[in-house]
Amino acid sequence: MTGRIPPISPTAHDESFDLISAEGSAYFIGFDTALRSWRRLLAPGGRLVVTECEWSADSPSAEARAFWDQAYPLRTREHNIATAHAAGYAVAALHTLPDRDWFEEYYTPLSQRAHAADPAVPGMREAVAATLQKITMRREHGADYQYTGYVLHPQKDKETSPIMTSSLTTRPESAGDVAIIRDINLAAFPTPLEADLVEALRADPQAWLPGLSWLAEAPGGELAGYALLTRCHVGDSPALTLGPCAVKPEHQQRGAGSAAIRAALQAAREQGENLVLVLGHAEYYPRFGFTPASGFRIRPPFDVEDKYMMALALDPERPVPSGVIRYPAAFGV
């Protein structure tokens, strides 16, 4: 269905909408809840068009932050993009609403109606005061926040399609897997650097975290893919770094890598971890929800093009530290 959309019923059938348009309504239930709730309703190839108010300044004024913290806590665009990825969407387009939409189309008519309102009507005086406060906040601190329109669609990942992954299983490494994990990394990379790195990380009790070294098993039981999460820090705050990730050449492009990574990320989420960092292909890791780390004001201790250093908040509601990444000693940086 397209065109004018009626209110969505809680009993609406899955995959029954080609288009869901929500201008401002996500505000009432929360961006995260809205995206998760509406995901099932979109037909294959469908689109969700939704607006969200978000910070546009790195350091919003104290007045703007106090106002929005009370009214509707705002996040950054990077945070909201990560939320969309985590909810199973890809971002097709972004559009920042211009100031004329705020004032010509909304605040100016609203101000006129507020000044013409009858203060004798019960509750009207309070409503007018709140409205004028909101308009004044936008006039004086409008550079700190913006409305962004998101065009989202259900994420398509060829490596996680049922055809390719229905027969894959995943599990954490066990004591007998050490040699096999080394073999996977030796087969996947041209040098033993990554295989040696895994062993060095396993020997470091400050870096190694039980339950965050994961394997993907192909049909017949052969171990085909591998993903590792270890402890790093952003400033003094704990985080995780993803890698090495490896797939045997004969199993590449069959979903083993994605399966191992998703399993490791889910295990980290269940262990209460939040921030995950990865240095890798900018075309590959965004499918898991990673976005440039610079959006979180996180930077590596070395020079690298911005798009290759990525971060993921497993729980977008939790705060994320900013600062310089401090890797385990085994990384040598």
N, C-alpha and C positions, 0 to 999 in steps of 0.2 A: 504494500500500500504506500502511496505517496500523497502529497498534498496536505490538506488540513487534517491534523490527527486528533482524534478525540482523546479524553483522559484515558490513561492506560489502566486497565482493570488488573487487580492482583491475579485474576484467573486467565489472563491473556495467554494464548498458546505460544510455546517456544517458536522462535524463528518465524514470527508472523508479521513482522514489520520490515519494509524496505527502508524506511526513514523514520527516525525519531528525532524531533526537534524540541529542545528544551532551553528556552531563553530565560535565564534567571531562576528557574524552578529548582535546579539542583541545590541552590542556596538553602532551601527549606529542609532538605533531608541530608545534606552533606555530599560533597563531590564524590567521595569514595563510595558511599552507599548507593548513590545514583548510578554510577558506572557499573558497579557489581550487579545491581538489580536489573538494569536494562540490557545487559549483555546477552542474556538468554533470549530476548525478544527479537533480536536482529536476525533477519534472514541472511543466508550466505550472500556476500556482496552488498549487504545493507550498510547504512551510514547512521551514526549518531552525531547530531550537531548540538553542541551544548556550550553555554557560556559560563565562565567562572571568574570571579574577582580574585586578583592575585597581586603580590608585591611586584613592583617594577623597579624599585630602588634597592641597592645592596644594603643600605643602612637607612631604613625608613625613620622619619621623625618620631620622637617620643609621643607626640600628640596623635599622629596617625596610628601608631602601634597600639596605644592605649584605647583608642576608639574601636579599632577592629578586633582587638583581643576580647573586648566585651561583646561586640555585636556578632562577629563571625570570624574566627581566627583565620587569617590569610596565610597562604604558602607561596613559594616562588613558582615560576613557570616550570623550572626543572623538576621540582617536587611533583607538580601536577602531571607532567609528562610521565614521570616514573610511576605515578598512581595509575595512569591509563594503561601503561604497559603491564603492570602487575594485575590489572583487571582483565587482561586478555585482548587489548586493543592495539592497533597500530595507528599512528597519527598521520592522517592524510594531508591535513592543512591546518594552519593557525592564522588567526586574524585578530589583531588588536583593534578594539573599538576606538574610533577617533573621539576627540573632545566634543565635537559637534553632536555626537550621539548622546553624550552625557548631558549637555546643556540645552541645545536646540530642541532635541527630541524628548528630553525627560525632565531635567531639573528646572528649566525656565517655566514650562507649563505647570510643573508641580509647585513651584514657589508662588506662582500667581494664585493657584487654588488654595494654597495654605494661608496666604494673606487675606483671602476672601472668605475663609471659613468662619463659622459662627462659634465663638469661644464659649457660648452658653450651652452648647450641646455637650452632654456628659462625655468626658474623655477627650474632647476635641483640643483643649488647651495643651494637654500632654502630647497628643499626636502631632500638633503643629510644631511644638518645641523640638521634638525628636526629628521631624522632617527638616526644619531649618538648620539644626545642628549638622545633619548629614550633608546638606547642601554647602554649608560653610566649610566643613571639613574638606569637601572636594575642591572648593575654590582655593583654599589656603594650602592644602597638602596633596593636591591631585597628582603631582609628579611621583608620589610614592607608591601609587597603586593604579591598576588598570583592569578593565574587563577584557578577557581574551575569549574569542570564539574558537572552539576545537571541532574539527571534523575528524571523527574516529570511525574505524571499521574493525570488525573482528580480525584478530591477528592471524595471518596465514604463515605457517612455518612448515616448509616441505619436509623438514627433518622430524617433525612431530606429528605428521599425518598418521591416522590409524594403520594405513597400509604398511608404512615403514617401521612403525614402532610397536605394533600389537604383539610381536613375538619377542621383544626385548624385555629383559628384566634388569633390575638394578639392586645393588646391595653394598653395604659398607665393606671395606677391606677387612680381611681376617689375617691371623698370624701366618697362614700359609700362602698369602698372596704377594709377599714382598718381591720374590723373584719374577713373578708374572708381571707385576706392575713395572718393574724395570724393563722387561722385554717389550711391553707395549710402548714405553717411551723411547726405547732404542729403535724400534721399528718405525715410529712416527716421525722422528727427527733425524737430521743428517749427522748430528754429533751426539755424544753421550752427555752433553751439558744438562739437559732437562732430567735425564735419568739420575744423574749425580745430585741434582738439586733436590729431588724428592727424597733421596736417602739422607742428605744433609738436614733437611727439614724434619724428617722422622727422628733424627738423633737429637734434635733441639727441643727440650721440654718446654721452653718458653714459646715456641712457635707451633708445635704439633698439638692438635686438638682431637682427641678420640672421637670417632664417629663422623668425621668430615673428609674422609678419603673414600671415594666412591667409584664403583666399577659398574659397567654395563655389560650384560651377558647376552651373547647372540644365541639364536636357536641352536640347540645341541650342546649348550653349556660353555662354549668358548668365550673367554673374556676378551672383549673387543674395544671397549672405551674406558677412559679414566678421567677423573676430575678431582682436584685437591683444593681444599680451603685451609689456610693456616693463619695464625694470628699475626697481625701487623697493628700499627697504631697510626692515628691521625693526631698529631701533637702528642698528648698524653692519653688520649681516649682509645680504647680498644676497637679494632675493626678486623675485617678478614680480607685476605688477598686470594684471588682465584688463580690457580695455575701451579704447576703445569696441568694442561688438559691435553689428552692424546687419544688417538684412535689408530688402530692397526690399519695399514694402507688398504688391505683387502676388505675392510669393513667401513671405509669412509663413504660419506654421502648416504648412509643408511640409518642415521639417527642415533648412533651409539654415543657420539660426543654430546649431543643435546640431552640425551637421556641421563647420562652421568652427571652433567652440570645441573640439570633441574633437580635431580635427586639430592645432590650435595647442597644446593640452595635451600631445598625444603628441610633437610636435616638441620641446617644452620638456623632456619626460622624456628623450628621446634625446640632448639636449644636456647632460644632467647637472643640470638645474635641479630644484628640489624644491618650495619653498614658493610658492604662488600665492594672491593675495588678490583679492577682488572686492567691490565695493559695488553691490548690486543686489537684484533681486526674490527674496525668501526662498522663494517657491514654485517658482522656476525653477532656480536654480543648484545646489541640493542634488542634482539628478539627475546632476550631473557629479562628485559626491563632496564638494562644499563643505559645511562646517559653520560655526557661529558662530566667528569668530576669537577671541572671548573664551575659548573652550575651550583655546586654545593660549597664553593670556595675551598676546594681541596686541590692540592697540587703535589706532584711528585718531586723528589729531591734531585731530579735531573731534567734536562731539556727534552721535550717530546712534543710533537704536534698535538694540539688540544683534543682532537677527536679520538685519539688512540688511548687516552687515559680516562677510564670510565668508572662510574660508581653506581651502586644500586642500594636503595633503602628497602629492606625486606618488609618493614612496617612503616609506611609513609607517615603515620601519626606520631612516630617517635622523633625526637630531635636528632640531628646529624651534626657531628663536630666538624669544624673547619680547620684548615692548617696544612702543614706539610706531612706527607706520608712517611712513616718510619717502618722500613721493611725488616724482616728477620735477617740476622747476620748472614745466613746462607746465600742471600741474593747478592751480597757484595756491593751494595749501594748505600 
